C-alpha cells in the first residue's frame, strides 16, 4: 500500500506524523486505533489483555497487530492490509510491535506512541527491544487530527445525534408518574437498538438520583415533582452522540423555572459566539460569568467537549484550553447544575462549526428550552 | 481505618501485599479498582482520561483518587473513606498518587502497581517523583486474590448467570424465521434491563454471521437452516456473566448434529474432571484431544476462562497455565467451533469448583445438549 491510495484518515495521520518530524506513529487505544483502522476490534471493548496496535512509518509502512481471535474480522474489515495476529497466551504484542518498527527501519528514530494509554509494561519491553529509539507521546497529534471532521464523519455524527434526540423525545412522551427509571430505560434502549445503535450507554435519573452526574438507573418510581434526567451516549458506525434532556413530572416550581431559565440564557449567549475564530476558553468564561450573575455555580469545570469516535475528546470547552474554533469541529455544550441529594439540571446538545457560524446537530427535534413536562 | 475493620476484599489484598513483601499495592484498572473499592466509578466505563486509583500501604494506609466529577458518588459508595479528588484539567493524578505514597512513607520501598494497565506517561511521572522506589507489576497478585471467590461473590455470580440464561431461553422461545438479529437483540436487552442488568454486552449472530466469534448484530433476517448464536455478557452489581447458546432455525442437519455431539461429548468428559486438584491445562488438553478424535480443530486456544468482575480473568483453561483447581474458583467452559463464512457452534456455561467437585452455575434452565430448535 502506498500513501497515495490510503484512506483520507490515514493520509491525515501520516501527514501530521511527517509535519512533526516523527519517524513512526503508533496507536493502541480503542478510539485512535478505530479512527485509523476504520473498524472497532470487538475485543477492545471487553478485554484489556488483548492489545490492538496500529503502526504507520515513513511514506508507506502500515500494519495492524491484533489478537488471533479477531484475525478474520480484521482481514475483512480493517483499512490495513498487513494484519499481524498473535496468540494472547504465548506471544507478547509488544514484541510484534518492536519487530514491525525494526522492519520499517525506524528503530533508531523518534517514535510517536500513545504514552497516555500504552501500558507501562509494553513501554518497558519496547525500550528494551529498541534501546536507540526515542519515544514521545502523540495525544495532541491524534486529537488535533481527529478534531477537524470530514464531511462523512459529520454526516455520521448527525445520524447518531438525530437518533439519540428522537429516541429521548419519544420516550419522554411515554413517561408516566409511577414508572420506574428502569421502565424508562427499557423504552430508551429498545428504540436505540431498533435504530441501529449497539454500543451505547445511557443514564436515567429521577428525583434525587437526577443530581448524581453519572448516575445509575434504579428501580425508583417517578413521583410528582421529580426532575427526570435522560442522557444518551449513543453510537452508530463507531461515532458517538451525547444528548441530554431534563423533564419535570407535573409542573416545574418557580425555583426550578428560574434555575432553568438562567442556564438556558447562558447557553444561548454562548451559542452566539460559536464561529471560527472564537476561543473555546472565552465561551466557557462567558458561561460561568452569566451563571454566577444568577447565583449559580456550574457543577462541571467545563461547558462541553469535542465529540467523535469518543464521547469526550478535544476541544474541551474550558479555560484550560487554547483551542480556537475552526470549521468542522464537532462538540457538545452541556450546562449542568446539580443540587446534591435534591435535583439535577442538565441539557446537552451537539454542534458543528461551519464556515461562518455553527449548525446545531441536535436540538431540533425535542426542545428543552423549557423543562419538559411529563406524566 | 485500621486493617481489622477493613472489608474482606481489602484484607485479602493487604495480606497478599504483605506476603509478597511489597510496601504498597496500587490499582488503576476498572476491574481491580472496583474489586477493592466495591463500587464502579462510572467514568471508568466511558473516559480513559479520568484515572481512578486505589492505594494500600503498610498496615492501614488506604486511599482512593478520583476525578472531581465522581467525588460525591465515591464518598457515598466507596469502601475507602479517604477520597482524594482532582481536577482533570489542571492536576495530574500521577502526582496525587506520588503524594499518597510519600505520605504513606513507602517512597523508598517496593511498590506493586498495575504495570500491565498503568499508562506509560503515569509510570514515567511516578518514577520521576519517586526515584528511589522500586516498581513491580501485580497482575498475578490481583488475579490470584480475585480467583478464589467469597460466598457472597458466588451468590452474585449465580444471580447474573441465572438471569442471563433465563433471558436467552425466553428469547429463543420467541425467535421466528424472518425476524432480524436486531429484533432478537431487542427482546434480549429488554429482559436484561428489566432483570437489573445495565452494563451488559451481547451478540446475536445467525447464518454466516454466527461464524464470527465476536460478531456484530445486524439487520440480517433469520432464514430456515440458520444456526443462531446468542451470547450474553451480563452484569449485576459489577459481577459478570458469560452464557452462550446455539440454536437452529428448523431442523439440524446430520452434519450439524454430528459436530454438536462431538463438542458436547468433549465438554461432558471435561466436566467429570472439574474438582479440586485438577490442573486446568489437563482439562484443556482433554478437550482438544477429544475434539480432534472427531476431526474438529477447536477455534479458540482456550476452553474457558475465569469469570468475576471481568468477563475474562484467571484461570484461563489453556495448556499455558499452571493453575490447579481449588474450591470457590469460578470460570466458564465454552466449546467453540467456527466454520468461517458458514456457521458457528458455541455453548458457554459458568461453573464453580466445590469442596469435592463442581456446581453448574448455569446450564440448568436452558439446556443446549442438543442444538435448540427454533422458528
Contacts between the chains, C-beta under 8 A, distances in Angstrom:
chain1	res1	chain2	res2	distance
A	29	B	48	6.5
A	42	B	214	3.5
A	42	B	216	7.7
A	43	B	214	6.5
A	45	B	201	6.8
A	46	B	201	6.1
A	46	B	233	6.5
A	46	B	311	5.5
A	46	B	312	7.6
A	47	B	311	6.9
A	47	B	312	5.3
A	48	B	29	6.5
A	48	B	117	6.5
A	49	B	116	7.7
A	49	B	312	6.9
A	68	B	301	7.3
A	69	B	213	5.6
A	69	B	214	7.1
A	69	B	300	6.8
A	70	B	213	7.7
A	70	B	214	6.7
A	72	B	212	6.8
A	72	B	213	7.9
A	72	B	340	5.8
A	73	B	212	6.1
A	73	B	214	7.1
A	87	B	301	6.1
A	88	B	301	7.9
A	89	B	301	6.2
A	89	B	302	7.1
A	89	B	316	6.9
A	89	B	318	5.4
A	89	B	320	4.1
A	89	B	321	7.9
A	90	B	320	6.0
A	115	B	119	6.7
A	115	B	120	4.4
A	115	B	121	4.3
A	115	B	124	7.2
A	116	B	49	7.7
A	116	B	119	5.3
A	116	B	120	7.8
A	116	B	121	4.9
A	117	B	48	6.5
A	117	B	119	5.6
A	118	B	119	6.5
A	118	B	120	4.8
A	119	B	115	6.8
A	119	B	116	5.3
A	119	B	117	5.6
A	119	B	118	6.5
A	119	B	119	7.1
A	119	B	120	7.2
A	120	B	115	4.4
A	120	B	116	7.8
A	120	B	118	4.8
A	120	B	119	7.1
A	120	B	120	5.1
A	120	B	122	7.5
A	120	B	123	3.7
A	121	B	115	4.3
A	121	B	116	4.9
A	121	B	137	6.3
A	122	B	120	7.5
A	123	B	120	3.7
A	123	B	123	6.8
A	124	B	115	7.2
A	137	B	121	6.3
A	182	B	193	6.1
A	182	B	194	6.7
A	182	B	196	7.6
A	185	B	193	5.5
A	185	B	198	7.4
A	186	B	190	5.3
A	186	B	193	5.1
A	186	B	194	6.1
A	189	B	189	5.5
A	189	B	190	7.2
A	189	B	193	6.0
A	190	B	186	5.3
A	190	B	189	7.2
A	190	B	190	5.7
A	193	B	182	6.1
A	193	B	185	5.5
A	193	B	186	5.1
A	193	B	189	6.0
A	194	B	182	6.7
A	194	B	186	6.1
A	196	B	182	7.6
A	196	B	219	7.9
A	198	B	185	7.5
A	198	B	216	6.8
A	198	B	217	5.8
A	201	B	45	6.8
A	201	B	46	6.1
A	212	B	72	6.8
A	212	B	73	6.0
A	213	B	69	5.6
A	213	B	70	7.6
A	213	B	72	7.8
A	214	B	42	3.5
A	214	B	43	6.5
A	214	B	69	7.1
A	214	B	70	6.7
A	214	B	73	7.1
A	216	B	42	7.7
A	216	B	198	6.8
A	217	B	198	5.8
A	219	B	196	7.8
A	233	B	46	6.5
A	300	B	69	6.8
A	301	B	68	7.3
A	301	B	87	6.1
A	301	B	88	7.9
A	301	B	89	6.2
A	302	B	89	7.1
A	311	B	46	5.4
A	311	B	47	6.9
A	312	B	46	7.6
A	312	B	47	5.3
A	312	B	49	6.9
A	316	B	89	6.9
A	318	B	89	5.4
A	320	B	89	4.1
A	320	B	90	6.0
A	321	B	89	7.9
A	340	B	72	5.7
